[in-house]
């Protein structure tokens, strides 16, 4: 819906791009015009986050995604 909003910030993501870090931290906010719609948007956003966890090898800690594995080739 045009009124849905998903925003995010990465307050601790390193100083350069294309480097696998041992630690990073992000937060997000999901908004919708009703609680019912919010549940739908939340499930879609969480599904995207869970796919990212699987692809990157992070540990899924529920609503907190942590412990990315650094690539041994690039450190």
N, CA, C and O atoms as CSV, one atom per row, in Angstrom:
chain,resi,resn,atom,element,x,y,z
A,1,UNK,N,N,0.843,-1.178,0.000
A,1,UNK,CA,C,0.000,0.000,0.000
A,1,UNK,C,C,0.892,1.247,0.000
A,1,UNK,O,O,1.996,1.217,0.545
A,2,UNK,N,N,0.436,2.302,-0.587
A,2,UNK,CA,C,1.241,3.534,-0.626
A,2,UNK,C,C,1.507,4.133,0.753
A,2,UNK,O,O,2.443,4.916,0.918
A,3,UNK,N,N,0.693,3.772,1.742
A,3,UNK,CA,C,0.880,4.345,3.085
A,3,UNK,C,C,1.827,3.519,3.948
A,3,UNK,O,O,2.187,3.953,5.042
A,4,UNK,N,N,2.241,2.339,3.484
A,4,UNK,CA,C,3.179,1.510,4.251
A,4,UNK,C,C,4.558,2.149,4.241
A,4,UNK,O,O,4.988,2.715,3.236
A,5,UNK,N,N,5.249,2.052,5.377
A,5,UNK,CA,C,6.596,2.598,5.482
A,5,UNK,C,C,7.491,1.625,6.232
A,5,UNK,O,O,7.145,1.170,7.323
A,6,UNK,N,N,8.628,1.310,5.656
A,6,UNK,CA,C,9.657,0.517,6.327
A,6,UNK,C,C,10.948,1.314,6.201
A,6,UNK,O,O,11.440,1.537,5.095
A,7,UNK,N,N,11.488,1.736,7.319
A,7,UNK,CA,C,12.730,2.509,7.293
A,7,UNK,C,C,13.767,1.801,8.152
A,7,UNK,O,O,13.431,0.995,9.020
A,8,UNK,N,N,15.011,2.110,7.899
A,8,UNK,CA,C,16.065,1.470,8.666
A,8,UNK,C,C,17.289,2.350,8.787
A,8,UNK,O,O,17.491,3.289,8.018
A,9,UNK,N,N,18.096,2.020,9.770
A,9,UNK,CA,C,19.350,2.736,9.996
A,9,UNK,C,C,20.404,1.718,10.422
A,9,UNK,O,O,20.099,0.727,11.086
A,10,UNK,N,N,21.632,1.977,10.033
A,10,UNK,CA,C,22.759,1.139,10.439
A,10,UNK,C,C,23.728,2.027,11.213
A,10,UNK,O,O,24.646,2.605,10.631
A,11,UNK,N,N,23.521,2.137,12.538
A,11,UNK,CA,C,24.366,3.026,13.332
A,11,UNK,C,C,25.786,2.503,13.536
A,11,UNK,O,O,26.700,3.279,13.817
A,12,UNK,N,N,25.971,1.195,13.397
A,12,UNK,CA,C,27.303,0.613,13.576
A,12,UNK,C,C,27.520,-0.405,12.463
A,12,UNK,O,O,27.219,-1.588,12.626
A,13,UNK,N,N,28.048,0.065,11.320
A,13,UNK,CA,C,28.230,-0.815,10.183
A,13,UNK,C,C,29.612,-0.752,9.578
A,13,UNK,O,O,29.831,-1.257,8.476
A,14,UNK,N,N,30.544,-0.145,10.277
A,14,UNK,CA,C,31.900,-0.040,9.754
A,14,UNK,C,C,32.125,1.268,9.020
A,14,UNK,O,O,31.188,2.029,8.780
A,15,UNK,N,N,33.372,1.521,8.667
A,15,UNK,CA,C,33.751,2.794,8.051
A,15,UNK,C,C,33.906,2.700,6.537
A,15,UNK,O,O,33.949,3.729,5.863
A,16,UNK,N,N,33.991,1.486,5.987
A,16,UNK,CA,C,34.168,1.316,4.545
A,16,UNK,C,C,33.210,0.248,4.038
A,16,UNK,O,O,32.729,-0.590,4.801
A,17,UNK,N,N,32.942,0.291,2.738
A,17,UNK,CA,C,32.065,-0.723,2.161
A,17,UNK,C,C,32.869,-1.931,1.694
A,17,UNK,O,O,34.098,-1.890,1.637
A,18,UNK,N,N,32.162,-2.998,1.364
A,18,UNK,CA,C,32.736,-4.227,0.812
A,18,UNK,C,C,33.716,-4.916,1.760
A,18,UNK,O,O,34.662,-5.566,1.315
A,19,UNK,N,N,33.489,-4.775,3.055
A,19,UNK,CA,C,34.314,-5.450,4.060
A,19,UNK,C,C,33.364,-6.184,5.004
A,19,UNK,O,O,32.415,-5.595,5.521
A,20,UNK,N,N,33.622,-7.463,5.224
A,20,UNK,CA,C,32.805,-8.257,6.136
A,20,UNK,C,C,33.266,-7.991,7.564
A,20,UNK,O,O,34.421,-8.243,7.909
A,21,UNK,N,N,32.375,-7.492,8.373
A,21,UNK,CA,C,32.700,-7.148,9.756
A,21,UNK,C,C,32.360,-8.285,10.704
A,21,UNK,O,O,31.510,-9.123,10.403
A,22,UNK,N,N,33.018,-8.308,11.837
A,22,UNK,CA,C,32.651,-9.255,12.880
A,22,UNK,C,C,31.369,-8.829,13.580
A,22,UNK,O,O,30.673,-9.659,14.166
A,23,UNK,N,N,31.055,-7.540,13.522
A,23,UNK,CA,C,29.880,-7.016,14.220
A,23,UNK,C,C,29.305,-5.850,13.436
A,23,UNK,O,O,30.046,-5.016,12.916
A,24,UNK,N,N,27.998,-5.792,13.355
A,24,UNK,CA,C,27.298,-4.612,12.853
A,24,UNK,C,C,25.943,-4.556,13.540
A,24,UNK,O,O,25.457,-5.565,14.052
A,25,UNK,N,N,25.339,-3.385,13.549
A,25,UNK,CA,C,24.067,-3.213,14.242
A,25,UNK,C,C,23.165,-2.329,13.408
A,25,UNK,O,O,23.606,-1.314,12.869
A,26,UNK,N,N,21.910,-2.709,13.301
A,26,UNK,CA,C,20.935,-1.910,12.585
A,26,UNK,C,C,19.606,-1.906,13.327
A,26,UNK,O,O,19.370,-2.729,14.211
A,27,UNK,N,N,18.759,-0.984,12.961
A,27,UNK,CA,C,17.416,-0.939,13.532
A,27,UNK,C,C,16.444,-0.540,12.433
A,27,UNK,O,O,16.835,0.043,11.422
A,28,UNK,N,N,15.189,-0.859,12.642
A,28,UNK,CA,C,14.193,-0.513,11.641
A,28,UNK,C,C,12.880,-0.138,12.306
A,28,UNK,O,O,12.648,-0.415,13.483
A,29,UNK,N,N,12.033,0.501,11.516
A,29,UNK,CA,C,10.717,0.930,11.972
A,29,UNK,C,C,9.721,0.603,10.863
A,29,UNK,O,O,9.975,0.888,9.692
A,30,UNK,N,N,8.608,0.017,11.226
A,30,UNK,CA,C,7.566,-0.330,10.261
A,30,UNK,C,C,6.299,0.415,10.648
A,30,UNK,O,O,5.872,0.386,11.802
A,31,UNK,N,N,5.701,1.089,9.655
A,31,UNK,CA,C,4.467,1.841,9.895
A,31,UNK,C,C,3.433,1.469,8.840
A,31,UNK,O,O,3.774,1.186,7.691
A,32,UNK,N,N,2.166,1.473,9.243
A,32,UNK,CA,C,1.060,1.207,8.326
A,32,UNK,C,C,-0.166,1.950,8.852
A,32,UNK,O,O,-0.173,2.445,9.979
A,33,UNK,N,N,-1.197,2.020,8.018
A,33,UNK,CA,C,-2.355,2.830,8.423
A,33,UNK,C,C,-3.273,2.131,9.423
A,33,UNK,O,O,-4.151,2.781,9.990
A,34,UNK,N,N,-3.101,0.828,9.657
A,34,UNK,CA,C,-3.898,0.129,10.661
A,34,UNK,C,C,-3.052,-0.984,11.281
A,34,UNK,O,O,-2.040,-1.403,10.720
A,35,UNK,N,N,-3.489,-1.449,12.442
A,35,UNK,CA,C,-2.772,-2.528,13.110
A,35,UNK,C,C,-2.835,-3.798,12.262
A,35,UNK,O,O,-1.854,-4.537,12.180
A,36,UNK,N,N,-3.969,-4.051,11.638
A,36,UNK,CA,C,-4.100,-5.237,10.790
A,36,UNK,C,C,-3.111,-5.177,9.620
A,36,UNK,O,O,-2.455,-6.171,9.308
A,37,UNK,N,N,-3.008,-4.027,8.985
A,37,UNK,CA,C,-2.072,-3.873,7.872
A,37,UNK,C,C,-0.634,-3.953,8.381
A,37,UNK,O,O,0.235,-4.501,7.702
A,38,UNK,N,N,-0.378,-3.406,9.577
A,38,UNK,CA,C,0.958,-3.450,10.165
A,38,UNK,C,C,1.436,-4.892,10.314
A,38,UNK,O,O,2.598,-5.190,10.037
A,39,UNK,N,N,0.557,-5.782,10.746
A,39,UNK,CA,C,0.934,-7.191,10.892
A,39,UNK,C,C,1.358,-7.784,9.552
A,39,UNK,O,O,2.323,-8.546,9.494
A,40,UNK,N,N,0.650,-7.445,8.477
A,40,UNK,CA,C,0.993,-7.943,7.140
A,40,UNK,C,C,2.347,-7.413,6.695
A,40,UNK,O,O,3.188,-8.171,6.210
A,41,UNK,N,N,2.557,-6.110,6.859
A,41,UNK,CA,C,3.820,-5.488,6.445
A,41,UNK,C,C,4.967,-6.022,7.298
A,41,UNK,O,O,6.055,-6.283,6.785
A,42,UNK,N,N,4.724,-6.184,8.596
A,42,UNK,CA,C,5.759,-6.717,9.501
A,42,UNK,C,C,6.189,-8.114,9.056
A,42,UNK,O,O,7.385,-8.402,9.014
A,43,UNK,N,N,5.247,-8.975,8.729
A,43,UNK,CA,C,5.590,-10.328,8.299
A,43,UNK,C,C,6.401,-10.310,7.008
A,43,UNK,O,O,7.332,-11.101,6.857
A,44,UNK,N,N,6.064,-9.422,6.075
A,44,UNK,CA,C,6.837,-9.310,4.831
A,44,UNK,C,C,8.247,-8.814,5.106
A,44,UNK,O,O,9.208,-9.328,4.532
A,45,UNK,N,N,8.382,-7.816,5.982
A,45,UNK,CA,C,9.704,-7.270,6.314
A,45,UNK,C,C,10.550,-8.320,7.037
A,45,UNK,O,O,11.740,-8.462,6.755
A,46,UNK,N,N,9.939,-9.052,7.963
A,46,UNK,CA,C,10.676,-10.096,8.679
A,46,UNK,C,C,11.084,-11.223,7.743
A,46,UNK,O,O,12.165,-11.791,7.902
A,47,UNK,N,N,10.243,-11.557,6.773
A,47,UNK,CA,C,10.601,-12.591,5.794
A,47,UNK,C,C,11.834,-12.156,5.003
A,47,UNK,O,O,12.721,-12.972,4.749
A,48,UNK,N,N,11.902,-10.892,4.616
A,48,UNK,CA,C,13.081,-10.375,3.906
A,48,UNK,C,C,14.316,-10.451,4.794
A,48,UNK,O,O,15.386,-10.862,4.345
A,49,UNK,N,N,14.167,-10.056,6.051
A,49,UNK,CA,C,15.301,-10.092,6.981
A,49,UNK,C,C,15.777,-11.525,7.203
A,49,UNK,O,O,16.980,-11.780,7.259
A,50,UNK,N,N,14.844,-12.450,7.326
A,50,UNK,CA,C,15.230,-13.850,7.538
A,50,UNK,C,C,15.947,-14.423,6.323
A,50,UNK,O,O,16.879,-15.214,6.468
A,51,UNK,N,N,15.518,-14.029,5.123
A,51,UNK,CA,C,16.230,-14.472,3.918
A,51,UNK,C,C,17.646,-13.909,3.907
A,51,UNK,O,O,18.591,-14.606,3.537
A,52,UNK,N,N,17.796,-12.656,4.311
A,52,UNK,CA,C,19.130,-12.049,4.376
A,52,UNK,C,C,20.004,-12.780,5.383
A,52,UNK,O,O,21.199,-12.962,5.150
A,53,UNK,N,N,19.423,-13.198,6.497
A,53,UNK,CA,C,20.163,-13.956,7.508
A,53,UNK,C,C,20.688,-15.252,6.899
A,53,UNK,O,O,21.850,-15.607,7.098
A,54,UNK,N,N,19.836,-15.957,6.157
A,54,UNK,CA,C,20.261,-17.223,5.547
A,54,UNK,C,C,21.356,-16.997,4.514
A,54,UNK,O,O,22.312,-17.769,4.452
A,55,UNK,N,N,21.233,-15.960,3.708
A,55,UNK,CA,C,22.201,-15.702,2.643
A,55,UNK,C,C,23.554,-15.284,3.211
A,55,UNK,O,O,24.593,-15.702,2.698
A,56,UNK,N,N,23.557,-14.473,4.253
A,56,UNK,CA,C,24.807,-13.941,4.789
A,56,UNK,C,C,25.440,-14.823,5.855
A,56,UNK,O,O,26.606,-14.632,6.203
A,57,UNK,N,N,24.691,-15.781,6.376
A,57,UNK,CA,C,25.236,-16.651,7.408
A,57,UNK,C,C,25.159,-16.063,8.796
A,57,UNK,O,O,25.820,-16.557,9.709
A,58,UNK,N,N,24.370,-15.021,8.979
A,58,UNK,CA,C,24.185,-14.453,10.320
A,58,UNK,C,C,23.394,-15.430,11.181
A,58,UNK,O,O,22.789,-16.373,10.670
A,59,UNK,N,N,23.405,-15.203,12.463
A,59,UNK,CA,C,22.613,-15.995,13.380
A,59,UNK,C,C,21.301,-15.256,13.607
A,59,UNK,O,O,21.296,-14.067,13.928
A,60,UNK,N,N,20.198,-15.963,13.440
A,60,UNK,CA,C,18.871,-15.387,13.643
A,60,UNK,C,C,18.543,-15.465,15.121
A,60,UNK,O,O,18.286,-16.547,15.649
A,61,UNK,N,N,18.551,-14.322,15.789
A,61,UNK,CA,C,18.229,-14.269,17.205
A,61,UNK,C,C,16.815,-13.778,17.446
A,61,UNK,O,O,16.574,-13.089,18.437
A,62,UNK,N,N,15.873,-14.108,16.577
A,62,UNK,CA,C,14.510,-13.605,16.704
A,62,UNK,C,C,14.417,-12.270,15.998
A,62,UNK,O,O,14.593,-12.205,14.781
A,63,UNK,N,N,14.150,-11.223,16.720
A,63,UNK,CA,C,14.090,-9.897,16.132
A,63,UNK,C,C,15.458,-9.239,16.075
A,63,UNK,O,O,15.586,-8.121,15.575
A,64,UNK,N,N,16.475,-9.915,16.578
A,64,UNK,CA,C,17.836,-9.396,16.585
A,64,UNK,C,C,18.692,-10.313,15.731
A,64,UNK,O,O,18.763,-11.513,15.997
A,65,UNK,N,N,19.340,-9.775,14.713
A,65,UNK,CA,C,20.171,-10.566,13.821
A,65,UNK,C,C,21.628,-10.212,14.087
A,65,UNK,O,O,22.043,-9.066,13.914
A,66,UNK,N,N,22.397,-11.211,14.509
A,66,UNK,CA,C,23.763,-10.947,14.970
A,66,UNK,C,C,24.738,-11.981,14.448
A,66,UNK,O,O,24.354,-12.925,13.757
A,67,UNK,N,N,25.984,-11.799,14.781
A,67,UNK,CA,C,27.063,-12.745,14.550
A,67,UNK,C,C,27.254,-13.140,13.091
A,67,UNK,O,O,27.203,-14.322,12.751
A,68,UNK,N,N,27.475,-12.147,12.229
A,68,UNK,CA,C,27.805,-12.447,10.846
A,68,UNK,C,C,29.158,-13.136,10.800
A,68,UNK,O,O,30.048,-12.816,11.589
A,69,UNK,N,N,29.317,-14.070,9.892
A,69,UNK,CA,C,30.592,-14.753,9.726
A,69,UNK,C,C,31.435,-13.970,8.736
A,69,UNK,O,O,31.001,-13.728,7.610
A,70,UNK,N,N,32.623,-13.575,9.135
A,70,UNK,CA,C,33.527,-12.848,8.243
A,70,UNK,C,C,34.077,-13.807,7.191
A,70,UNK,O,O,34.357,-14.966,7.493
A,71,UNK,N,N,34.230,-13.336,5.978
A,71,UNK,CA,C,34.794,-14.136,4.892
A,71,UNK,C,C,36.297,-14.287,5.144
A,71,UNK,O,O,36.996,-13.278,5.242
A,72,UNK,N,N,36.821,-15.527,5.253
A,72,UNK,CA,C,38.238,-15.716,5.565
A,72,UNK,C,C,39.176,-15.216,4.476
A,72,UNK,O,O,40.342,-14.931,4.750
A,73,UNK,N,N,38.690,-15.107,3.256
A,73,UNK,CA,C,39.534,-14.638,2.156
A,73,UNK,C,C,39.815,-13.144,2.267
A,73,UNK,O,O,40.939,-12.700,2.035
A,74,UNK,N,N,38.778,-12.362,2.627
A,74,UNK,CA,C,38.989,-10.909,2.708
A,74,UNK,C,C,39.049,-10.403,4.134
A,74,UNK,O,O,39.231,-9.207,4.361
A,75,UNK,N,N,38.898,-11.295,5.096
A,75,UNK,CA,C,39.033,-10.917,6.495
A,75,UNK,C,C,37.800,-10.357,7.003
A,75,UNK,O,O,37.729,-9.980,8.173
